Amino acid sequence: MEASVAIQVLPKADSDEEVIRIVDAVIAYIQSTGLNYYVGPCETSIEGDYDTLMQIVKQCQIEAVKAGAKSVSAYVKVNYRPQGEVLTIARKVSKYHDGSSK
């Protein structure tokens, strides 16, 4: 895996409930890609090859509008290592999510 992205989709909507519904539609799209992903409170991280991830980032905007967003902004972070492997989501966060509550 040569790349990972973190995307925060910010749809313009009339209520918090609508924002959540639209973001849920975007996450459902990300799930449908079959790639490894991790949903956090402010962004979703996805792992894969660079070109595929860039297409997913583009499609996330389209999915938000299809779900009813009047407009959409997104913040995207890209980690790209063409000659090797990027750190995986599991390696970055699994020690913080061991199932115990603190």
C-alpha positions in Angstrom: 0.0 0.0 0.0 1.6 3.2 -1.2 -0.8 5.8 0.1 -3.3 6.8 2.7 -5.7 9.7 2.8 -7.7 11.3 5.6 -10.8 13.1 4.4 -13.2 15.4 6.3 -16.4 16.1 4.3 -18.2 19.2 5.3 -21.6 19.4 3.6 -23.8 22.5 3.7 -27.1 21.4 5.0 -30.1 22.9 7.0 -29.6 20.9 10.2 -27.1 18.8 12.1 -29.3 15.8 11.4 -29.0 16.5 7.7 -25.2 16.9 8.0 -25.0 13.5 9.7 -27.2 11.8 7.1 -25.1 13.2 4.3 -21.8 12.2 5.9 -23.2 8.7 6.5 -23.9 8.5 2.8 -20.3 9.4 2.0 -19.1 6.8 4.5 -21.3 4.2 3.0 -19.7 5.0 -0.4 -16.2 4.6 1.2 -17.3 1.3 2.7 -18.5 0.1 -0.8 -15.0 0.6 -2.2 -13.7 -2.4 -0.3 -10.6 -0.6 0.9 -9.4 -0.5 4.5 -10.8 2.6 6.2 -11.2 4.0 9.7 -14.0 6.4 10.7 -12.9 8.9 13.3 -14.9 11.8 14.9 -13.6 14.4 12.5 -12.4 12.5 9.4 -12.2 9.1 7.7 -8.8 7.5 6.8 -8.5 5.2 3.8 -5.6 3.1 2.6 -4.8 2.0 -0.9 -3.0 3.0 -4.1 -2.6 6.6 -4.9 -4.7 6.8 -8.0 -7.6 4.9 -6.5 -7.6 7.1 -3.4 -7.6 10.3 -5.5 -10.7 9.0 -7.4 -12.4 8.2 -4.0 -11.7 11.7 -2.7 -13.3 13.2 -5.9 -16.3 10.8 -5.6 -16.9 11.7 -2.0 -17.8 15.3 -3.0 -20.2 13.9 -5.7 -21.8 11.5 -3.2 -22.4 14.3 -0.7 -24.2 16.4 -3.3 -26.2 13.3 -4.5 -27.2 12.9 -0.9 -28.6 16.4 -0.7 -25.7 18.7 0.2 -26.2 22.2 -1.2 -22.5 22.4 -1.4 -19.6 20.6 0.1 -16.1 21.4 1.4 -13.5 18.9 2.2 -10.2 18.8 4.0 -7.9 16.1 2.7 -4.5 14.9 4.0 -2.4 12.6 1.7 0.4 10.4 2.7 2.1 9.1 -0.4 5.2 6.8 -0.5 5.7 5.6 -4.1 8.8 3.6 -3.2 7.5 1.8 -0.2 4.7 1.2 2.3 3.0 3.9 4.4 2.2 3.3 8.0 -1.1 1.4 8.3 -4.1 2.7 10.1 -3.8 -0.3 12.5 -0.2 0.5 13.3 -1.1 4.1 14.0 -4.1 3.7 16.3 -4.7 0.1 17.5 -2.8 0.7 20.8 -5.4 3.4 21.6 -8.4 1.2 20.8 -7.9 -2.0 22.7 -11.5 -2.2 23.9 -10.9 -0.9 27.4 -12.6 2.3 28.5 -10.4 4.9 30.2 
